[in-house]
């Protein structure tokens, strides 16, 4: 099975390239995702069976200031990748986010209705999911991850999430990618257990300070975007046996 990866130099892409030897990962120079013709040209040359679309604009605060760049990367890029996937009959594995939910309840299932979104990044990722559905064969993976080290001095104790460090999340994403052609689900939630961001931060940064989400400068953060992973856990057990 031939796999093509977008965002290969990113946080998740770097881990996937190590976990999936032989994966084809063109750089953003070789394949500018906002250039439909170039995307299609590369995909038609490589003719992958699966395209993992991990490239995205992920700076939540930055998205409020540079909406055009965020929209182009997350929405236009996904449209172009979905169209290219259809051109060669590839299955699109689209990396999405827990931020497509409002964060008012937590424990969201794959079947729950997303929105209303609370910031611009969330909006673009929700629209990107719909763009990904234009691929005749698609699998949307909602997930959330951080670098291997917690990089901020403060972490919010009133923001709840299933997020984890990328080295914890990536092996499960890789497992889903390896079995993408046999997975019948259209959406899967791949995260770990519900916890506060402060709890998560303390696991790898003992001196992190506790903060509140109201302190986040210039952006509204959802309160609880934890995801229900029952479906993935059931599927994962079957796949590893």
KEKOLPA-733109 format. One line per 8 residues: number of its first residue (from 0); their letters; for each residue z, x, y of N, C-alpha, C, O, CB. Coordinates in steps of 0.1 Angstrom, whole numbers, always signed. Glycine has a CB too. Layout:
<rokes>
NUM = a = Z,X,Y,Z,X,Y,Z,X,Y,Z,X,Y,Z,X,Y  ...
</rokes>
This chain:
<rokes>
0 = xxxxxxxx = +0,+8,-12,+0,+0,+0,+0,+9,+12,+8,+18,+14,+12,-10,+0  -9,+6,+21,-10,+14,+34,-3,+7,+45,-6,-5,+47,-25,+17,+37  +6,+14,+52,+14,+8,+63,+11,+15,+76,+11,+27,+77,+29,+9,+60  +8,+7,+86,+6,+13,+100,+18,+8,+108,+21,-3,+108,-8,+8,+106  +23,+18,+116,+35,+15,+124,+32,+17,+139,+27,+27,+143,+47,+24,+120  +36,+7,+147,+36,+9,+162,+50,+13,+166,+60,+10,+159,+31,-3,+169  +51,+21,+177,+64,+25,+181,+71,+36,+172,+83,+36,+170,+74,+13,+182  +62,+44,+166,+67,+54,+157,+76,+65,+163,+84,+71,+155,+56,+61,+151
8 = xxxxxxxx = +76,+67,+176,+84,+77,+182,+97,+70,+187,+106,+77,+193,+77,+84,+193  +99,+57,+186,+110,+50,+191,+122,+52,+181,+122,+59,+171,+107,+36,+193  +133,+45,+185,+146,+46,+178,+144,+41,+163,+148,+49,+154,+156,+37,+185  +139,+30,+161,+137,+25,+148,+125,+32,+141,+126,+35,+129,+134,+9,+148  +114,+34,+148,+102,+40,+143,+105,+54,+137,+99,+57,+127,+92,+41,+153  +113,+61,+144,+117,+75,+139,+124,+74,+125,+121,+82,+116,+126,+82,+149  +133,+64,+124,+140,+63,+111,+130,+58,+100,+131,+62,+89,+151,+52,+113  +121,+49,+104,+112,+43,+94,+102,+54,+89,+98,+54,+77,+104,+31,+100
16 = xxxxxxxx = +98,+63,+98,+89,+73,+93,+95,+83,+83,+89,+88,+74,+84,+82,+106  +109,+85,+85,+116,+93,+75,+118,+85,+62,+118,+92,+51,+130,+97,+81  +120,+72,+63,+123,+64,+51,+110,+60,+43,+111,+58,+31,+130,+52,+54  +99,+60,+50,+86,+56,+44,+76,+67,+45,+67,+66,+54,+81,+42,+50  +76,+77,+37,+67,+88,+38,+52,+82,+36,+50,+74,+28,+70,+99,+27  +43,+88,+44,+29,+84,+43,+26,+73,+52,+14,+69,+53,+27,+79,+29  +35,+67,+59,+33,+57,+69,+24,+63,+80,+26,+74,+85,+46,+51,+75  +14,+55,+85,+5,+59,+96,+11,+54,+109,+13,+42,+111,-9,+54,+94
24 = xxxxxxxx = +14,+64,+118,+21,+60,+131,+13,+66,+143,+17,+76,+148,+35,+65,+131  +2,+60,+147,-5,+65,+159,+4,+65,+171,+12,+56,+173,-17,+56,+162  +2,+75,+180,+10,+75,+192,+5,+65,+202,-6,+59,+200,+9,+90,+198  +12,+63,+213,+8,+53,+223,-5,+58,+230,-12,+50,+236,+19,+51,+233  -7,+71,+230,-20,+76,+236,-31,+73,+227,-42,+69,+231,-19,+92,+238  -29,+74,+214,-40,+72,+204,-43,+56,+203,-54,+52,+201,-36,+77,+190  -32,+48,+205,-33,+34,+204,-25,+27,+215,-13,+24,+213,-29,+29,+190  -31,+25,+226,-24,+18,+238,-24,+4,+234,-34,-3,+234,-31,+21,+251
32 = xxxxxxxx = -12,-2,+232,-11,-16,+227,-16,-26,+237,-19,-37,+233,+3,-19,+223  -17,-22,+250,-22,-32,+260,-37,-32,+261,-43,-40,+268,-16,-29,+273  -43,-23,+253,-58,-22,+252,-63,-28,+239,-63,-22,+229,-63,-7,+254  -67,-41,+240,-71,-48,+228,-82,-41,+220,-81,-41,+207,-76,-62,+231  -92,-36,+227,-103,-29,+220,-98,-17,+212,-102,-14,+201,-114,-25,+230  -89,-9,+219,-85,+3,+213,-76,+0,+200,-77,+7,+190,-77,+12,+223  -67,-10,+202,-59,-14,+191,-67,-18,+179,-65,-14,+167,-49,-26,+195  -77,-26,+181,-86,-31,+170,-94,-19,+164,-95,-19,+152,-96,-42,+175
40 = xxxxxxxx = -98,-10,+172,-106,+1,+167,-97,+10,+158,-102,+14,+147,-111,+10,+179  -85,+12,+162,-76,+21,+153,-73,+13,+140,-73,+19,+129,-63,+24,+160  -70,+0,+141,-66,-8,+129,-78,-9,+120,-76,-8,+108,-61,-22,+134  -90,-11,+125,-102,-12,+117,-105,+1,+110,-111,+2,+99,-114,-17,+125  -102,+12,+117,-104,+25,+111,-94,+28,+99,-98,+33,+89,-103,+37,+121  -82,+25,+102,-71,+27,+92,-71,+17,+81,-67,+20,+69,-57,+28,+99  -74,+5,+84,-74,-7,+74,-61,-7,+66,-61,-6,+54,-86,-5,+65  -50,-9,+73,-37,-10,+66,-35,-24,+59,-42,-33,+63,-25,-8,+76
48 = xxxxxxxx = -27,-24,+49,-23,-37,+43,-12,-44,+51,-11,-56,+51,-18,-34,+28  -3,-35,+57,+8,-41,+65,+8,-33,+78,+7,-21,+79,+21,-39,+57  +10,-41,+89,+13,-35,+102,+27,-38,+106,+31,-50,+107,+2,-40,+113  +35,-27,+109,+49,-29,+113,+48,-27,+128,+46,-16,+133,+59,-19,+106  +51,-38,+136,+51,-38,+150,+65,-36,+156,+72,-45,+159,+44,-50,+156  +68,-23,+157,+82,-19,+162,+82,-15,+177,+93,-14,+183,+88,-8,+154  +70,-13,+183,+69,-9,+197,+74,-21,+206,+70,-32,+204,+55,-4,+201  +82,-18,+216,+86,-28,+225,+93,-22,+237,+97,-10,+237,+96,-38,+218
56 = xxxxxxxx = +93,-30,+248,+101,-26,+260,+115,-32,+257,+116,-44,+256,+94,-32,+273  +125,-23,+256,+138,-28,+252,+149,-26,+262,+161,-29,+260,+142,-21,+239  +146,-21,+274,+156,-19,+285,+159,-32,+291,+152,-37,+300,+151,-9,+295  +170,-39,+287,+173,-52,+291,+175,-53,+307,+170,-62,+313,+186,-57,+284  +182,-43,+312,+184,-43,+327,+171,-40,+334,+168,-46,+344,+195,-33,+330  +164,-30,+329,+151,-26,+335,+141,-37,+335,+133,-38,+344,+145,-14,+328  +142,-46,+325,+132,-57,+324,+133,-67,+336,+123,-73,+341,+134,-65,+311  +145,-68,+342,+147,-76,+354,+140,-71,+366,+135,-78,+375,+162,-78,+357
64 = xxxxxxxx = +138,-58,+366,+132,-51,+378,+117,-49,+376,+109,-49,+386,+139,-38,+381  +113,-47,+364,+99,-44,+361,+93,-54,+351,+91,-50,+339,+97,-29,+356  +92,-66,+355,+88,-77,+346,+74,-75,+340,+71,-78,+329,+89,-90,+353  +65,-70,+349,+52,-68,+344,+51,-58,+332,+44,-61,+323,+43,-62,+356  +58,-47,+333,+58,-37,+322,+63,-43,+310,+58,-41,+299,+65,-24,+326  +74,-51,+311,+81,-57,+300,+72,-67,+293,+71,-67,+281,+94,-63,+304  +65,-75,+301,+56,-86,+296,+44,-79,+289,+41,-83,+278,+51,-95,+307  +38,-69,+295,+27,-63,+289,+30,-56,+275,+22,-58,+266,+21,-52,+298
72 = xxxxxxxx = +41,-49,+275,+45,-43,+262,+49,-53,+252,+44,-52,+240,+57,-33,+265  +57,-63,+255,+62,-71,+245,+53,-83,+241,+53,-87,+230,+75,-77,+249  +46,-89,+251,+38,-100,+248,+23,-97,+246,+17,-99,+236,+39,-111,+260  +17,-90,+256,+3,-86,+255,+1,-77,+243,-8,-79,+235,-2,-80,+268  +10,-67,+241,+9,-58,+230,+9,-65,+217,+2,-62,+208,+20,-48,+231  +18,-75,+216,+20,-82,+203,+7,-91,+200,+3,-92,+189,+32,-91,+203  +2,-97,+211,-11,-105,+209,-22,-96,+203,-29,-100,+194,-15,-111,+223  -23,-84,+209,-34,-75,+205,-32,-70,+190,-41,-69,+183,-34,-63,+214
80 = xxxxxxxx = -19,-68,+187,-17,-63,+173,-19,-74,+163,-24,-72,+152,-2,-58,+172  -15,-87,+167,-17,-98,+158,-32,-100,+156,-37,-103,+144,-11,-111,+164  -40,-99,+166,-55,-101,+165,-61,-90,+156,-70,-93,+148,-61,-101,+179  -56,-78,+158,-61,-67,+150,-58,-69,+135,-65,-66,+126,-56,-54,+155  -45,-74,+133,-41,-76,+119,-50,-86,+112,-54,-85,+101,-26,-82,+119  -54,-97,+120,-63,-107,+114,-77,-101,+111,-84,-105,+102,-64,-119,+124  -81,-92,+120,-95,-86,+118,-96,-78,+105,-107,-78,+99,-97,-76,+129  -85,-73,+99,-86,-66,+87,-78,-73,+75,-77,-67,+64,-80,-51,+89
88 = xxxxxxxx = -73,-84,+78,-65,-92,+68,-52,-86,+65,-46,-88,+54,-73,-92,+55  -46,-78,+74,-33,-72,+72,-21,-82,+75,-23,-92,+82,-31,-60,+81  -10,-79,+69,+2,-87,+72,+9,-81,+83,+12,-68,+83,+11,-89,+59  +13,-88,+93,+21,-83,+104,+36,-85,+102,+41,-96,+100,+16,-90,+117  +43,-74,+102,+58,-74,+102,+62,-71,+117,+61,-60,+121,+64,-64,+92  +67,-82,+123,+70,-81,+137,+86,-79,+139,+93,-87,+134,+65,-93,+145  +89,-68,+146,+104,-66,+149,+108,-74,+161,+104,-71,+172,+107,-51,+150  +117,-84,+159,+122,-92,+170,+137,-89,+172,+142,-79,+167,+119,-107,+167
96 = xxxxxxxx = +143,-98,+178,+157,-95,+183,+166,-108,+182,+161,-119,+182,+157,-90,+197  +179,-106,+181,+189,-117,+182,+189,-123,+196,+194,-134,+197,+203,-112,+178  +184,-116,+206,+184,-121,+219,+175,-133,+222,+175,-139,+233,+180,-110,+229  +167,-137,+212,+159,-150,+213,+168,-162,+213,+164,-173,+217,+149,-151,+202  +181,-160,+210,+191,-171,+210,+199,-171,+223,+200,-161,+230,+200,-171,+198  +205,-183,+227,+212,-184,+239,+225,-176,+239,+230,-172,+249,+215,-198,+242  +231,-174,+227,+244,-168,+226,+256,-177,+228,+267,-172,+231,+245,-156,+236  +253,-190,+228,+264,-199,+231,+273,-202,+218,+284,-206,+219,+259,-212,+236
104 = xxxxxxxx = +266,-200,+206,+273,-204,+194,+275,-192,+184,+286,-191,+179,+265,-214,+187  +265,-184,+182,+266,-173,+172,+264,-179,+158,+263,-191,+156,+280,-167,+172  +262,-169,+148,+260,-173,+134,+247,-180,+132,+245,-189,+124,+271,-182,+130  +237,-176,+140,+224,-183,+140,+216,-181,+127,+216,-169,+122,+215,-178,+152  +210,-191,+122,+202,-191,+110,+187,-189,+114,+184,-192,+125,+204,-203,+101  +179,-186,+104,+165,-185,+107,+159,-198,+111,+149,-198,+118,+158,-180,+94  +164,-209,+106,+159,-222,+109,+164,-228,+123,+159,-239,+127,+162,-232,+98  +173,-221,+129,+179,-226,+142,+168,-225,+153,+161,-215,+153,+192,-219,+146
112 = xxxxxxxx = +168,-234,+162,+159,-234,+173,+163,-223,+183,+175,-223,+188,+158,-248,+180  +155,-214,+187,+159,-203,+196,+160,-209,+211,+156,-220,+214,+149,-192,+196  +165,-200,+220,+166,-204,+234,+178,-213,+236,+185,-217,+227,+154,-210,+239  +180,-217,+249,+174,-211,+261,+178,-197,+263,+189,-193,+262,+177,-220,+273  +168,-188,+267,+171,-174,+268,+178,-172,+281,+177,-179,+291,+158,-166,+268  +186,-161,+282,+194,-158,+293,+190,-147,+302,+195,-145,+313,+208,-155,+289  +179,-139,+298,+174,-129,+307,+159,-127,+304,+154,-133,+294,+182,-116,+305  +153,-119,+312,+138,-117,+311,+134,-110,+298,+124,-114,+292,+133,-110,+323
120 = xxxxxxxx = +141,-100,+294,+138,-93,+281,+138,-104,+270,+128,-104,+262,+148,-82,+278  +148,-112,+269,+149,-122,+259,+137,-132,+259,+131,-135,+249,+162,-130,+261  +132,-135,+271,+121,-144,+273,+108,-137,+267,+101,-144,+259,+118,-147,+288  +106,-125,+270,+94,-118,+265,+94,-117,+249,+84,-118,+243,+92,-104,+271  +106,-115,+244,+107,-113,+229,+105,-127,+222,+100,-127,+211,+121,-107,+225  +110,-137,+229,+107,-151,+223,+92,-154,+223,+87,-159,+213,+116,-161,+230  +86,-151,+234,+71,-154,+235,+64,-145,+225,+54,-149,+219,+66,-152,+250  +69,-133,+224,+62,-123,+214,+63,-128,+200,+54,-126,+192,+69,-110,+215
128 = xxxxxxxx = +74,-135,+197,+75,-141,+183,+63,-151,+181,+57,-152,+170,+88,-148,+181  +61,-159,+191,+50,-169,+190,+36,-162,+190,+27,-166,+183,+50,-179,+202  +35,-151,+197,+23,-143,+196,+21,-137,+182,+10,-137,+177,+23,-132,+207  +32,-133,+176,+31,-127,+162,+27,-138,+152,+20,-134,+142,+45,-122,+159  +30,-150,+155,+27,-161,+145,+11,-164,+145,+6,-170,+136,+34,-174,+149  +4,-158,+155,-10,-159,+155,-16,-151,+143,-28,-153,+139,-16,-154,+168  -9,-141,+138,-13,-134,+126,-13,-143,+114,-2,-150,+112,-5,-121,+124  -24,-145,+107,-24,-154,+96,-13,-151,+85,-8,-160,+79,-38,-154,+89
136 = xxxxxxxx = -10,-138,+83,+1,-134,+75,+11,-127,+83,+8,-116,+89,-5,-125,+63  +23,-132,+84,+33,-126,+93,+47,-127,+87,+50,-137,+80,+32,-131,+107  +55,-118,+91,+70,-118,+88,+77,-113,+100,+75,-102,+105,+73,-109,+75  +85,-122,+106,+93,-118,+118,+107,-114,+114,+114,-122,+107,+93,-130,+128  +111,-102,+117,+124,-97,+114,+132,-96,+127,+130,-88,+136,+123,-83,+107  +142,-105,+127,+152,-105,+139,+163,-95,+135,+170,-97,+125,+157,-119,+142  +165,-86,+144,+175,-75,+141,+181,-70,+154,+177,-75,+165,+169,-64,+133  +190,-61,+154,+196,-55,+166,+202,-41,+162,+210,-41,+152,+206,-64,+172
144 = xxxxxxxx = +199,-31,+169,+204,-18,+166,+206,-9,+178,+200,-11,+188,+195,-11,+156  +214,+1,+176,+217,+11,+187,+214,+25,+182,+211,+26,+170,+232,+10,+191  +213,+35,+190,+211,+48,+186,+222,+52,+176,+232,+45,+175,+210,+58,+198  +221,+63,+170,+231,+68,+160,+245,+70,+167,+255,+69,+160,+227,+80,+153  +245,+72,+180,+257,+74,+187,+258,+64,+198,+248,+60,+204,+258,+89,+193  +270,+59,+201,+272,+49,+212,+271,+57,+225,+279,+66,+227,+285,+41,+211  +262,+53,+234,+258,+62,+245,+265,+58,+258,+262,+64,+269,+244,+62,+247  +273,+48,+259,+279,+43,+271,+294,+45,+271,+301,+45,+261,+276,+28,+273
152 = xxxxxxxx = +300,+47,+283,+314,+50,+284,+322,+37,+282,+334,+37,+279,+318,+56,+298  +316,+25,+285,+323,+12,+284,+315,+3,+274,+303,+3,+273,+323,+5,+298  +323,-5,+267,+317,-15,+257,+324,-28,+259,+336,-29,+262,+318,-10,+242  +316,-39,+258,+321,-52,+261,+328,-58,+249,+323,-59,+238,+310,-61,+266  +340,-63,+251,+348,-69,+240,+346,-84,+240,+350,-91,+230,+363,-67,+243  +338,-90,+249,+335,-104,+249,+320,-107,+246,+315,-118,+249,+340,-111,+262  +314,-97,+241,+300,-99,+236,+300,-97,+221,+303,-86,+216,+290,-89,+243  +296,-107,+213,+296,-106,+199,+282,-105,+193,+273,-111,+198,+304,-119,+193
160 = xxxxxxxx = +281,-98,+182,+268,-94,+177,+268,-91,+162,+279,-88,+157,+262,-82,+185  +257,-91,+156,+256,-85,+142,+250,-71,+143,+246,-65,+133,+247,-94,+133  +248,-66,+155,+241,-53,+158,+249,-42,+150,+261,-43,+148,+241,-50,+173  +241,-31,+147,+247,-19,+141,+239,-7,+145,+230,-8,+153,+248,-21,+126  +244,+4,+141,+237,+17,+144,+224,+18,+136,+223,+12,+125,+246,+29,+141  +214,+24,+142,+200,+23,+136,+199,+29,+122,+191,+25,+114,+191,+31,+145  +208,+39,+119,+207,+45,+106,+213,+35,+95,+211,+37,+83,+215,+58,+106  +221,+25,+100,+226,+15,+91,+216,+4,+89,+214,-1,+77,+239,+9,+97
168 = xxxxxxxx = +209,+0,+99,+199,-11,+99,+186,-7,+93,+180,-14,+85,+197,-16,+113  +181,+5,+96,+168,+9,+92,+165,+9,+77,+154,+5,+73,+165,+23,+97  +174,+13,+68,+171,+12,+54,+168,-2,+49,+159,-4,+41,+182,+17,+46  +174,-12,+55,+171,-26,+51,+158,-31,+57,+150,-38,+50,+182,-36,+57  +155,-26,+69,+141,-29,+75,+131,-23,+66,+120,-29,+63,+140,-24,+90  +133,-10,+62,+123,-3,+53,+121,-11,+40,+110,-12,+35,+128,+11,+51  +132,-16,+35,+131,-23,+22,+123,-36,+24,+114,-39,+15,+145,-27,+17  +125,-43,+35,+117,-55,+38,+102,-51,+39,+93,-58,+35,+122,-62,+50
176 = xxxxxxxx = +99,-40,+46,+86,-36,+48,+79,-32,+35,+67,-36,+33,+85,-23,+58  +86,-25,+26,+80,-21,+14,+76,-33,+5,+67,-32,-3,+90,-12,+6  +84,-44,+7,+81,-56,-1,+75,-67,+7,+75,-79,+3,+94,-61,-7  +69,-64,+19,+64,-74,+28,+54,-83,+22,+53,-95,+25,+58,-67,+40  +45,-77,+13,+34,-85,+8,+39,-96,-2,+32,-106,-5,+24,-76,+1  +51,-94,-8,+56,-103,-17,+67,-113,-11,+71,-123,-18,+62,-96,-29  +72,-110,+1,+81,-118,+7,+74,-130,+13,+65,-129,+21,+89,-111,+19  +79,-142,+9,+72,-155,+14,+78,-160,+27,+72,-168,+34,+73,-165,+3
184 = xxxxxxxx = +90,-156,+30,+97,-160,+43,+88,-156,+55,+82,-146,+55,+111,-155,+44  +89,-165,+65,+82,-161,+78,+92,-155,+88,+88,-147,+97,+76,-173,+84  +105,-157,+86,+115,-151,+95,+127,-147,+86,+131,-154,+77,+120,-161,+106  +132,-135,+89,+144,-130,+82,+153,-124,+93,+149,-118,+102,+141,-120,+71  +166,-126,+91,+176,-120,+100,+182,-108,+92,+188,-109,+82,+188,-130,+104  +181,-96,+98,+186,-84,+92,+195,-77,+102,+191,-69,+110,+174,-74,+88  +208,-79,+101,+219,-73,+108,+231,-71,+99,+230,-74,+87,+222,-81,+121  +242,-67,+105,+254,-67,+97,+264,-77,+102,+260,-87,+108,+261,-52,+98
192 = xxxxxxxx = +277,-76,+99,+287,-87,+101,+289,-89,+116,+287,-80,+124,+300,-83,+94  +294,-100,+120,+298,-104,+134,+309,-95,+138,+319,-93,+131,+301,-119,+135  +308,-89,+150,+318,-81,+156,+316,-80,+171,+305,-84,+176,+317,-66,+150  +325,-76,+179,+323,-74,+193,+316,-60,+195,+317,-51,+187,+336,-74,+201  +309,-59,+206,+302,-46,+209,+313,-35,+210,+311,-23,+207,+294,-47,+222  +325,-39,+215,+336,-29,+217,+340,-24,+203,+342,-12,+201,+348,-35,+224  +341,-33,+193,+345,-29,+180,+335,-20,+174,+338,-10,+168,+347,-42,+171  +322,-23,+176,+311,-15,+171,+312,-1,+177,+310,+9,+171,+297,-21,+174
200 = xxxxxxxx = +314,+0,+190,+314,+12,+198,+325,+21,+193,+323,+33,+191,+316,+10,+213  +337,+16,+190,+348,+24,+186,+346,+31,+172,+353,+40,+169,+360,+15,+185  +337,+26,+164,+334,+32,+151,+328,+46,+153,+330,+55,+144,+324,+24,+143  +321,+49,+164,+315,+62,+166,+319,+68,+179,+314,+79,+182,+300,+61,+164  +326,+61,+187,+330,+67,+200,+345,+63,+203,+347,+52,+209,+321,+63,+212  +354,+70,+198,+368,+66,+198,+374,+64,+212,+383,+57,+214,+377,+76,+191  +368,+71,+222,+374,+71,+236,+366,+60,+245,+368,+60,+257,+373,+84,+242  +358,+52,+239,+351,+42,+247,+361,+33,+254,+371,+29,+248,+341,+34,+238
208 = xxxxxxxx = +358,+29,+266,+366,+20,+274,+362,+5,+272,+350,+2,+270,+366,+23,+289  +372,-4,+272,+369,-18,+270,+364,-24,+283,+370,-22,+293,+381,-25,+265  +353,-32,+282,+348,-39,+294,+345,-54,+291,+347,-58,+280,+336,-32,+300  +341,-61,+301,+337,-75,+300,+323,-77,+304,+318,-70,+313,+347,-84,+308  +316,-87,+298,+302,-88,+301,+299,-92,+315,+288,-90,+320,+296,-99,+291  +309,-98,+322,+307,-101,+336,+305,-89,+344,+300,-89,+356,+319,-109,+341  +309,-77,+339,+308,-65,+346,+294,-59,+345,+290,-49,+352,+318,-55,+341  +285,-64,+336,+272,-59,+334,+264,-60,+347,+262,-71,+352,+264,-66,+322
216 = xxxxxxxx = +259,-49,+353,+252,-50,+366,+238,-55,+365,+230,-50,+358,+251,-36,+372  +235,-66,+373,+221,-71,+375,+215,-78,+363,+203,-81,+364,+213,-59,+378  +222,-81,+353,+216,-89,+341,+227,-97,+335,+238,-94,+334,+210,-78,+331  +223,-109,+330,+231,-118,+322,+230,-115,+308,+219,-114,+302,+228,-133,+325  +241,-113,+301,+241,-110,+287,+246,-122,+279,+255,-129,+283,+250,-98,+283  +240,-125,+267,+245,-136,+259,+259,-133,+253,+262,-121,+250,+235,-140,+248  +267,-143,+251,+280,-141,+246,+282,-138,+231,+290,-130,+227,+288,-153,+249  +274,-145,+223,+275,-144,+208,+261,-146,+202,+257,-157,+200,+286,-153,+202
224 = xxxxxxxx = +254,-135,+199,+241,-136,+192,+242,-131,+178,+232,-127,+172,+231,-128,+200  +254,-132,+172,+255,-129,+158,+246,-138,+149,+243,-149,+153,+270,-130,+153  +240,-132,+139,+230,-139,+130,+236,-141,+116,+243,-133,+111,+217,-131,+130  +232,-152,+111,+235,-155,+97,+225,-147,+88,+213,-149,+90,+234,-170,+93  +230,-139,+79,+221,-131,+71,+221,-135,+56,+217,-127,+47,+225,-116,+72  +225,-147,+53,+226,-151,+39,+213,-150,+32,+212,-146,+20,+232,-166,+38  +202,-155,+38,+189,-154,+32,+185,-140,+29,+180,-137,+18,+179,-161,+41  +187,-131,+38,+183,-117,+36,+192,-111,+25,+187,-103,+16,+185,-108,+49
232 = xxxxxxxx = +205,-114,+25,+214,-108,+14,+209,-112,+0,+209,-104,-9,+228,-112,+17  +206,-125,-1,+201,-130,-14,+188,-123,-18,+186,-119,-29,+199,-145,-13  +179,-122,-8,+166,-115,-11,+168,-101,-14,+161,-95,-23,+156,-117,+1  +176,-94,-6,+179,-80,-8,+184,-77,-22,+179,-67,-28,+189,-75,+2  +193,-85,-27,+198,-83,-40,+187,-83,-51,+187,-75,-60,+209,-94,-44  +178,-93,-49,+166,-93,-59,+157,-81,-57,+153,-76,-68,+158,-106,-56  +155,-77,-45,+145,-66,-43,+151,-52,-48,+143,-44,-53,+142,-64,-28  +163,-50,-47,+169,-37,-52,+172,-37,-66,+175,-26,-72,+182,-34,-44
240 = x = +171,-48,-73,+172,-48,-87,+159,-50,-93,+157,-51,-106,+182,-59,-92
</rokes>
